[in-house]
Amino acid sequence: MNPQTTLPPTPAALPPKTVKPGAAGGRGGRGRREVRILANLGHVALAVWAVIVIVPILWTFLASFKNTTEIFSSPWTMPAELRFENYARAWTKANVGRYFLNSVIVVACSTFGTMLLGSMAAYVLARYKFWGNRAIYYLFVSGLAFPVFLALVPLFFVVKNLGLLDTHTGVVLVYIAYSLPFTVFFLAAFFKTLPSSVAEAGMIDGCSHTRLFFQVMMPMAKPGLISVGIFNIIGQWGQYQLPLVLLSNAKDKWVLTQGIADISVNAGYEADWSGLFAALTIAILPMIVVYAIFQRQIQSGLTSGAVK
């Protein structure tokens, strides 16, 4: 008589495993809770940062319509009346109009030069392979880590020896050199994301390297160019150290930051605080308007360079 063999139970016959409620989604639930906590903390940090930035700007704007008595007696109240004569006095008596025009000229010329030279250098470093390519690129990038104030003394003598001291030309050239590292760093990464097939098609159609850059690649890089251009405008508009050193003896060529600093010094003696805050508002509003107009282009340029 053959011994009866015991067969292993089939999978269908096995008893079902008991799953504790919430055990399967526990890890996922914890992850979602951590994400929500981090998101809430991020929102709180952004709200605090917005308050820190907006409140001083709003207070400056309101103080520009007050007189000196109101500024010190009731600093957190609305102005009793809108005193536009504060702006007129700052524009004419404090020469803010002249300083504003000087700033526009210097920033416009330096931004144009920075974008032209920076985009050409970034394009070559990003799209062409040659000996020393990486060395030149890292030399540009190293300028981001070099503090400007360390170069003020040698920069002063270099500009003086060139005969460009106390001239807008000298300030423009220094602004261009000061802004090139960031411009090349940003645009080189952006040009690398552009498709090579378009450049190859242009070369097949007979485009020279110069025509290919200006008529094909630059229009494709428009979002990145706008983003870097706005950053350069904002940075150069608020620059104070460089014009202070390079335009110290030519008051008629001062830029807006120097003029406001001069007003703040004189305000300690003449007590024209309302004119000072009016001048500050004149200096702040153009950059706010520029950023508000080109906000979408800036965001598009930053995301395009990262995602493509």
TORPATOR-907436 format. One record per atom (N, C-alpha, C): x, y, z; residue in one letter. Coordinates in pm, whole numbers, plus 50000, padded with zeros to 5 digits. Layout:
N
XYZa/...
***
This chain:
308
500854988150000m/500005000050000m/500885012450000m/500675020749900n/501535032549886n/501175042849992n/502185048550054p/501885058950154p/501265071050085p/500345076950154q/499635088650098q/500525101050110q/500745106949996t/501605118949994t/500765131350022t/501365140150099t/500665152650135t/501125163750041t/500195168749965l/500525179449871l/500495192849943l/501395202049900p/501395215449963p/500125222849925p/499675231350012p/498425238649983p/498635248149865p/497605248849789t/497645258149674t/497555272349725t/498025281849642p/497955296049686p/496535300449717p/495555294549646a/494185298549674a/493725293949811a/494385282649859a/493955277349988a/494635284050105a/495645292150080l/496345298750190l/495425308950256l/495545310450385p/494695320250455p/495105334350418p/494175343150398p/494515356950359p/495245364150471p/496205372450428k/496955380250526k/496125392050573k/496205393950698t/495455405350754t/496325417750747t/495765428450690v/496475441150675v/495885450850774v/496755456450854k/496295466150952k/495815478750881k/494725484250930p/494205496450866p/495235507650871p/495485513950755g/496415525150748g/497855521250734g/498165507850741a/499575503950734a/500125505650593a/499265502650490a/499755503550353a/500055517950313a/499195526950353g/499415540850313g/500095549150419g/500685542650520g/501305550450627g/502475558550581g/503355551850503r/504545558950458r/504175570150361r/503225567250270g/502795577650179g/502115589150251g/501325585750355g/500675596350431g/501665605250504g/502695598850562r/503725606850630r/504445615950532r/504725610550411g/505405618850311g/504565630850270g/503255628350254r/502385639550216r/502285649850327r/502255645050453r/502195654550564r/503475662950571r/504635656550548e/505895663950549e/505935674450437e/505415670650320v/505385680150209v/504495692050244v/503325689150304r/502425700050341r/503055709150446r/503765703250542i/504405711350646i/505475720250585i/506305714450496l/507345722350431l/506745733350344l/505635730050275a/504975740150191a/504425751550277a/503835748050391n/503315758550479n/504435767150535n/505555760750574l/506695768550622l/507245777750513l/507265772550389g/507715780950279g/506795792950257g/505485790650268h/504535801750254h/504715812050365h/504955807150487v/505175816450599v/506445824650576v/507515817950530a/508775825050505a/508605835450394a/507865831750289l/507625841250181l/506785853150228l/505805850450314a/504975861250366a/505805870850452a/506685865250536v/507545873650620v/508475881950532v/509055875550430w/509955882750340w/509205893750264w/507965890850222a/507185901050152a/506915913150242a/506615910550369v/506365921450463v/507645929750482v/508775922750497i/510055929850517i/510385938750398i/510045934450277v/510365942150157v/509315952950130v/508035949550142i/506975958650100i/506775970050199i/506855967250329v/506565977650429v/507515989550416v/508845987750408p/509715999550391p/509436007350263p/509166000150152i/508866007150026i/507576015150039i/506536009150098l/505266016150115l/505416028050209l/506196026350315w/506416037350410w/507166048850342w/508166045550261t/508896055950187t/507986063450093t/507116056050023f/506186062349930f/505226071750002f/504676067750116l/503776076350191l/504516088350251l/505736086150299a/506506097150357a/506896107550254a/506946103650126s/507306113350023s/506226123950004s/505006121650052f/503926131350042f/503716139250171f/504506136650273k/504366143650400k/505386154950410k/505206163350512n/506246172950544n/507086167450659n/508116174550696t/509036169550798t/508346167450931t/507426176150967t/506716174751094t/505896161951097t/505166159150989e/504346146950984e/505206134450987e/506366134850921i/507216122950915i/507646118551054i/507966128151142f/508456124751276f/507336123851380f/506256131151362s/505176130851462s/504206119451438s/503906116251314s/502956105451283s/503486097351165s/504526089551188p/505166082551076p/504326071551015p/503366065851089w/502616054351040w/501196058050996w/500906070750982t/499586075050938t/499646079650793t/498476080650732m/498406085650595m/498726100550593m/499306105350483p/499606119750476p/498316127950477p/498376139650542a/497196148350549a/496776153050410a/497726155150321e/497456158950183e/498606154150096e/498326153149967l/499356148749872l/500196160749830l/501406161249880r/502296172549852r/503236168949737r/502776171449616f/503596168549498f/504746178349484f/504706189349560e/505826198649555e/507096192449610e/506966181849692n/508156174849739n/508926168949621n/508196163149525y/508836157449407y/509436168449320y/508706179349306a/509236190449224a/510506196149286a/510516197349419r/511696202749487r/512886193249474r/512626180249487a/513706170449473a/514226170149329a/513306171549231w/513696170549091w/514536182449047w/514226194249098t/514906206449054t/515976211049152t/515586213549276k/516516219149373k/517636209249407k/517296196449423a/518306186349457a/518936179949333a/518566184749214n/519176179949088n/518916165049062n/517816159949117v/517496145849093v/517196143448945v/516626153348878g/516356151748735g/517606149248655g/518676156948684r/519946154948614r/520546141348649r/520526137648776y/521076124748817y/520286113248756y/518966114948747f/518126104548687f/518506102548540f/518676113548466l/519066112448326l/520436106048311l/521366109748398n/522696103548395n/522616088448417n/521786084348512s/521636070048540s/521036062748421s/520046068948357v/519426062648239v/520446060848128v/521256071048103i/522276070147998i/523306059348029i/523816059448152v/524856049848189v/524316035548187v/523146033448246v/522596019848253v/522196014748114v/521636023448030a/521256019147895a/522486015047814a/523526023047817c/524736019747741c/525436007247796c/525546006447927s/526235994947987s/525445982047969s/524125982747977t/523325970747956t/523415965947812t/523375975447718f/523525971647576f/524885965047552f/525945971047603g/527275965147586g/527415951747655g/526845950647774t/526925937947847t/526205926847774t/524995929547724m/524235919147656m/524865915347523m/525405925247452l/526035922047323l/527285913547342l/528215918247424l/529465910947445l/529235897947521l/528365898347623g/528105886447702g/527435875447623g/526465878947539s/525785868747458s/526725862747354s/527585870947293m/528535865647195m/529535856147261m/530055860347378a/531015851647447a/530345838647494a/529145839747548a/528435827947597a/528105818347483a/527715823747368y/527385815247253y/528595807447206y/529735814147193v/530945807247148v/531375796647248v/531345800047377l/531775790447479l/530815778647490l/529555780647457a/528565769947472a/528465761047349a/528715766547229r/528425759147106r/529665754947027r/530825760447060y/532035757246983y/533055750647076y/533695740347024k/534725733247097k/536105737247045k/536945742247133f/538295746047096f/539165745147220f/540465745447199w/541405744147310w/541305756447400w/541165754247530g/541045765147625g/539625769647650g/538645762547591n/537245766547608n/536845766747755n/537095755847825r/536695754947965r/537475764748053r/538735766948020a/539545776148099a/538985790348090a/538595794547969i/538025807947953i/536685808848024i/535885798348014y/534575798348080y/534725799648232y/535615791648290y/535825792348435y/536455805548478y/537225811748389l/537765824948420l/536635835148431l/535665834248340f/534495842948351f/533725840248479f/533475827548506v/532665823848623v/533355827848753v/534675827348756s/535395831148878s/535145845748916s/534755853848818g/534435867748849g/533235869148940g/532365858948946l/531205859549035l/531625859049182l/532745852749209a/533195851349348a/534175862149390a/534465871649302f/535455882049333f/534735894349385f/534955898349511p/534285910349564p/534735922949491p/533785931349457v/534095943349380v/534955953049459v/534695954249590f/535415964449667f/536905961449678f/537325948849655l/538745945749657l/539475951649536l/538725954449428a/539355959549306a/539175974549291a/538615981349390l/538335995649374l/539606003849355l/540646001249436v/541876009149426v/542596006749293v/542905994249255p/543545992549123p/542645996949008p/541335995249024l/540405999548920l/540456014748902l/540586021849011f/540676036449005f/541896040748923f/543046034548948f/544266038448877f/544226034048731f/543606022448702v/543496018048563v/542646027948483v/541496031648538v/540626041048468v/541286054748457v/542016058748560k/542706071648554k/543786071648448k/544556060848437n/545616060048336n/545046059748194n/543826054948180l/543166054948049l/542566068448015l/542586077748109g/541996090848086g/540486090948090g/539886081048158l/538426079748161l/537846082648299l/538656087848390l/538156091048523l/537206103048515l/536146102448594d/535116112848597d/534406114348463d/534256103248392t/533506103148266t/532506091648269t/531406093348196h/530426082648186h/530976070748109h/531886073248017t/532486062247941t/533226052548032t/533996057948126g/534706049448219g/533756041248305g/532666047348351v/531696040048433v/531016029148352v/530666032148226v/530016022248140v/530916010148119v/532196012448089l/533126001348066l/533285992848192l/533345999348308v/533485991848433v/532205983948462v/531045989748437y/529785982648456y/529725970248366y/530185971748242i/530175960248150i/531075949048204i/532295952648245a/533195942548300a/532635936348428a/531975944348508y/531395939648634y/530225929948610y/529465931948500s/528275923948475s/528525911948385s/529665911348318l/529915900448224l/529935886548288l/530545884448405p/530585870748459p/529215864348475p/528275871448536f/526925865748552f/526245863848417f/526425873348327t/525775872348196t/526285860248119t/527585858248116v/528155846848044v/527755833748112v/527775833448244f/527395821348317f/525955817148286f/525045826648288f/523635823548265f/523365820048120f/523855828248027l/523535826147886l/524255814047827l/525425810447879a/526105798447829a/525255786047856a/524685785347975a/523795774148006a/522535774547920a/522055786447887f/520845787547805f/521125783647661f/522255788147605f/522565784847466f/522785769747447f/523225762947551k/523425748547540k/522105741047522k/521015746847567t/519715740247556t/519075741947419t/519585750947337l/518985753247205l/519325741647112l/518395737547026p/518635725846939p/519735728346837p/520585718346820s/521675719446723s/521185718146580s/520025711746561s/519525709546425s/519225722746355s/518765732746431v/518465745746370v/519755752346322v/520805751846405a/522085757646365a/522665750246244a/522545737146242e/523055729546128e/522295732846000e/520965734646013a/520175738345894a/520575752045844a/520855761345934g/521295774545893g/522625774145822g/523555766145871m/524865764945805m/524725758545667m/523835748945654i/523625742645523i/523055752745423i/522205761745473d/521605771845385d/522565783145352d/523755782845404g/524765792645368g/524965803845467g/524435802645589c/524635813145688c/526085813145737c/526625824945753s/527935826045817s/527735824645968s/528825823446041h/528715822246187h/528095834746248h/528445846346194t/527885858746248t/526395859646220t/525985856846097r/524565857446062r/523775846846138r/524355835146155l/523675824546230l/523405829046373l/524365835946432f/524195840346571f/523125851146582f/523225861546499f/522345873046513f/520935870446460f/520785862446355q/519475860746293q/518765847946331q/519495838346386v/518865825546420v/518905822746569v/520105822946628m/520255818746766m/519785829246867m/520055841846839m/519625852346932m/518105853246945m/517335852746834p/515885852646852p/515385840546931p/516045829046915m/515635817446992m/515955818947140m/516985826747171a/517395828947310a/516765841247371a/515715846547310k/515095858947357k/514645858247503k/513995847447551p/513595847047694p/514785848347789p/515865841347759g/517045842347844g/517695856047839g/517725862147720l/518305875447706l/517505885747785l/516185884747781i/515355894147856i/515575892548006i/515645880148052s/515835877748196s/517155883548244s/518235880448175v/519545885448216v/519605900748200v/518975905848096g/518965920348077g/518295927648192g/517165922548240i/516465928948353i/517325928148478i/517945916748503f/518805915448620f/519965925348613f/520545927048495n/521645936748480n/521165951048501n/519995954248449i/519455967848467i/519255970848614i/518635961548686i/518375963848829i/519675964948907i/520645956248877g/521915956648949g/522715969248921g/522735973548796q/523495985448761q/522785998248805q/521475998148807w/520726009948851w/521006013148998w/521136002949081g/521356005149223g/522816005049264g/523726005249169q/525156005049201q/525586018449263q/526366017549369y/526816029749438y/528336030449452y/528976019349484q/530416019549509q/531216023849388q/530916017949272l/531716020849153l/531596035449108l/530386040949093p/530346055249056p/530896064449163p/530826060449290l/531396068649396l/532896070249377l/533556059849331v/535006060249310v/535356066749178v/534566064049074l/534936068348939l/534396082048902l/533396087148977l/532806100148943l/532836109649063l/533826108149148s/533836115849273s/534016130749251s/534726134849146n/535036148949126n/534216155449014n/533196148648965a/532366154148857a/530906153348901a/530476163148980k/529136162749037k/528056163548930k/528316170448820d/527326171448715d/527116158348641d/527996148548663k/527866135448599k/527496124448698k/527136128148817w/526736118248916w/525506110548870w/525406098048919v/524216090048894v/523266091549012v/522106085149003l/521036087549098l/521396083449240l/522116072449255t/522476067949389t/523396077949459t/524306083949386q/525176094249444q/524376106649483q/523426110449400g/522606121949431g/521756120049555g/521186108049570i/520376105149689i/521256104949814i/522456099349803a/523366099449917a/523726113649957a/523906122349857d/524216136349886d/523026143249954d/521816140049909i/520626145749972i/520506141250117i/520786128350142s/520676123150279s/521686129650372s/522876132950320v/523876139850402v/523416154150432v/522916160950330n/522456174650350n/521186175350433n/520406164450434a/519176164550511a/519436165750659a/520626161450703g/520956162950844g/521106177450885g/521356186350789y/521526200550818y/520306208750774y/519766205750656e/518626213250606e/517286207250646e/517296194650691a/516076187850739a/515016186850631a/515426184450506d/514456182650397d/514206167750379d/513596161650479w/513376147250474w/512316143550371w/511326151750352s/510296148750252s/510916148550111s/511846157850082g/512526157549954g/513376145049937g/513996140450046l/514796128250041l/513946116150007l/512786114750072f/511916103350045f/511286104349907f/511056116449858a/510576117949721a/511636113349622a/512886116749647a/513986112249560a/514126097049565a/513986091149683l/514036076549694l/512926069949614l/511726075849620t/510606070349544t/510876071249394t/511446082349350i/511786083849208i/512796073149165i/513706069549254a/514716059449221a/514146045249224a/513166042849311i/512636029349329i/511596025749224i/510696035049194l/509556031949107l/509946026648969l/510946032248900p/511266026848766p/511616012148767p/512366007648867m/512725993548871m/511525984548902m/510625989348986i/509405981749013i/508555980548887i/508435991548813v/507655991348689v/508295982048586v/509605982748571v/510295974148475v/510095959448509v/510255956048637y/510085942048677y/508645937548661y/507685946348691a/506275942648677a/505905940248531a/506455948248440i/506135946748298i/506735933848242i/507975930948278f/508675919448220f/508705907348313f/507785906648408q/507795895648505q/507615882148436q/506665881248344r/506415868548276r/507605864448189r/508225874148123q/509395870948041q/510555866148126q/510725871948245i/511785867648334i/511565853348379i/510345850148422q/510035836548464q/510175826748349q/509735830748229s/509865821948113s/511315819148079s/512165829448090g/513585827548061g/514255818348160g/513905819848288l/514535811448390l/514095796848376l/512795794648351t/512305780848340t/512745774348208t/512825782348101s/513225776647972s/514645771447976s/515525779048040g/516915774848049g/517115762648135g/516145759948226a/516285748548317a/515605736048265a/514545737648182v/513715726148146v/514075720448011v/514455728847916k/514645723947779k/515685713047772k/
***
